[in-house]
Amino acid sequence: MYRKRKEKRLTALMLSAALILVLAGCGGDNANRSSASSSASPQASQAQAAEASGTGKTITDTDGRQVTVPAQINKIADTWPAHNEVVTILGAGSKIVSTISTPKSVPWLYKVNPQMNNAVTAFTKSEAQMEEVLKNKPDIAFASTGSPLIQPLENAGIPTVALNFTNFDEMKECFRLTGQILGDDASRRADSFIDYLDGKLKEITAVTSKIPNSVKPKVLHIQSLSPLQVDGKNTMIQNWIEVAGGINAAEELSGNMKPVSLEQIISWNPDYIMIGSGLADTDHIMDDPAWKTLNAVKNGHVYNNPSGAFLWDRYGAEAALQIQWAAKTLHPDLFQGLDMVQETVSFYKQFLNYDLTKEEAQLIIDSKPPVK
């Protein structure tokens, strides 16, 4: 009897020990899985911690990347030329500490936002002077989609947001996302700009949509004269040409800055030629015998495209002015009441908080720099 009781106690002890080992093993597996999960996605853990503490928020940029950005942004590195103006319009221009811009490349931006002079030009399209960037300790960086600058910035621990737009709808999304990143005041400014853009698009297309395609002028936008390059379809340029009531003479091509021969341009025979901002004076084309057979040249319809805090014709916020200028240029009889000088003055006051004189507005429309 005593032996049986002893054997039962021994069996019970063995079962208990086995159960403890099993439970310990399960606990170890769970701990290992948890540790593996944590080490596999440190960025996700950091994002969750930032969200939980209120020190940051996670957004999805134009490249579809999840980026955790700080809730408080005091210093900005901006590698996309057009976006420097976007940031300025959203009220954060004074926060730009590292830029790709220079007073020579965008003199009007430095005029309306003189604090840009305190920013270090630390970027080219393909290279970043990371030592200079890190000296300024930016809280966030902005770059265009696919930029080679994204990786070195991220490697340095700077949250980097990729942005892009190729049409007006994407431009509005760029403003919304940038506003969301920069805070409530910036979001309100973004909404105000979008309302303005939507209003102007509606006003212009209400007129130009009624023009039969058969009588719409053919418009050629030249981005480079040497080598000769033009802008085709699937571009912001085609977008504003069509809004303004024109047809892109180069629409058989797709994309920006497409190489082309003069013979090809002669075969298109555009009615209007817009020369990219800051490229050359119209005399280059108007006085060249090789161009004189074109309708645009014969009728004196060759124009330098306006350029302000950023180029009006290429992927910048002032495309909201470009559609108005182009509509007035192509169809002056249909837009007699549109005063581009006054519209430019009003735009700069409302969105860039700068009081342009009428003389300064005319310089911008004529694609000329500010008077020093």
C-alpha positions, 0 to 999 in steps of 0.5 A, spaced: 500 500 500 505 504 501 509 502 495 502 504 491 501 511 494 509 512 493 508 510 485 502 515 484 506 521 487 512 520 483 507 519 477 504 526 479 510 529 480 513 527 473 506 529 469 507 536 473 514 537 471 512 535 464 507 540 464 511 545 466 516 544 461 511 544 455 508 551 458 515 554 458 516 552 451 510 555 449 512 561 453 519 561 449 516 560 442 511 566 444 517 570 446 521 568 440 516 570 435 514 577 439 522 578 438 522 576 431 516 580 429 519 586 433 526 586 430 523 584 423 519 591 423 523 596 427 520 602 423 513 599 424 514 599 431 517 606 431 511 608 427 506 605 432 510 608 438 510 615 435 502 615 433 501 613 440 505 618 444 503 623 439 510 625 437 508 623 430 504 620 424 504 616 419 502 618 412 502 614 405 507 618 400 506 619 392 510 613 391 506 609 396 511 608 402 509 609 409 513 615 412 512 617 419 513 624 420 514 628 426 507 632 429 512 638 430 516 640 424 520 646 425 526 645 419 525 643 412 529 640 407 526 641 400 529 637 394 524 639 389 524 645 386 517 646 385 515 644 392 519 650 395 514 654 393 508 650 395 511 650 402 511 657 402 504 658 400 502 653 405 505 658 410 512 654 412 517 658 407 521 660 413 522 653 415 526 651 409 533 650 411 536 646 406 534 647 398 535 645 391 533 652 389 538 658 388 537 666 388 539 665 380 534 659 379 528 662 382 529 670 384 522 671 385 521 666 390 527 669 394 524 676 393 517 674 396 520 669 401 527 673 403 528 668 409 530 663 403 536 667 403 538 663 410 537 656 407 543 652 404 543 650 397 545 643 399 542 639 393 542 638 386 538 633 382 542 627 383 547 629 389 546 631 396 551 635 401 549 631 407 554 634 411 551 641 410 544 638 410 545 635 417 548 641 420 541 644 420 538 638 423 531 638 418 525 634 421 523 632 415 525 632 407 521 633 401 523 630 394 520 628 387 518 621 386 523 617 384 529 622 386 536 619 388 536 623 393 531 619 397 535 614 400 541 618 402 536 622 406 533 616 409 539 613 411 541 619 415 535 618 419 531 624 416 523 622 414 523 623 407 516 624 403 516 623 396 511 627 392 509 628 385 504 631 380 503 631 372 496 634 372 491 639 376 488 633 380 494 630 382 497 637 384 491 638 389 493 632 392 500 634 393 497 640 396 493 636 401 498 631 403 503 637 404 498 641 408 496 634 412 504 633 414 505 641 416 499 642 420 492 645 421 494 652 418 497 649 412 491 644 411 487 650 411 491 654 406 492 648 402 484 648 402 484 655 400 489 654 394 485 648 391 478 652 392 482 658 388 484 653 383 478 649 382 474 656 381 479 658 375 478 651 372 471 652 372 471 659 370 475 658 364 473 651 361 466 654 362 468 658 356 473 654 352 469 647 352 464 650 348 469 652 342 469 646 337 475 642 336 476 644 329 477 651 330 482 651 336 489 653 335 495 648 335 499 650 341 507 648 341 510 648 348 518 649 347 522 647 353 529 647 350 532 651 343 538 647 343 537 641 343 530 642 340 525 639 345 518 640 346 512 637 351 507 632 348 501 629 351 501 626 358 504 632 361 502 638 365 503 642 359 498 638 355 493 639 361 493 647 361 493 647 353 487 644 353 484 647 359 486 654 355 482 652 349 488 649 345 490 643 342 497 641 343 501 641 336 506 635 339 500 631 342 503 625 338 509 625 342 508 623 350 512 626 355 516 632 357 522 635 353 522 630 347 527 631 342 524 633 335 527 636 329 525 643 326 522 639 320 517 636 324 515 642 327 514 645 320 510 639 319 505 641 325 505 648 323 503 651 330 498 657 330 502 659 337 509 657 340 510 658 347 517 658 349 519 655 356 520 660 362 527 663 361 530 660 355 530 665 350 527 671 347 522 671 342 526 674 337 530 668 336 525 665 333 521 671 330 528 673 326 530 666 324 528 665 317 528 657 318 522 659 322 518 664 318 514 659 314 510 657 321 503 660 322 505 662 329 511 666 326 507 669 321 502 672 325 506 674 331 504 669 336 510 667 339 511 668 347 515 667 352 512 664 358 511 667 364 515 665 370 514 668 378 516 664 384 516 658 380 515 657 373 508 658 371 508 652 365 511 647 369 509 643 375 508 649 379 503 652 383 503 658 379 499 653 373 493 656 377 495 663 373 498 659 367 491 657 365 488 664 365 494 667 361 494 662 356 486 662 355 487 670 355 493 669 350 489 664 345 482 667 346 483 674 347 476 676 345 473 671 349 477 673 356 476 681 355 475 682 362 481 678 364 486 683 367 493 678 368 496 684 371 491 685 377 490 677 377 497 676 378 497 681 384 491 678 387 494 671 387 501 674 390 497 677 396 493 672 397 497 666 397 504 668 398 503 674 402 507 679 398 504 686 395 506 686 388 506 692 384 503 692 377 510 693 374 513 687 378 507 683 376 508 685 369 515 683 369 513 676 372 508 676 366 514 678 361 518 672 364 523 677 367 527 677 374 525 682 379 529 689 379 535 689 384 
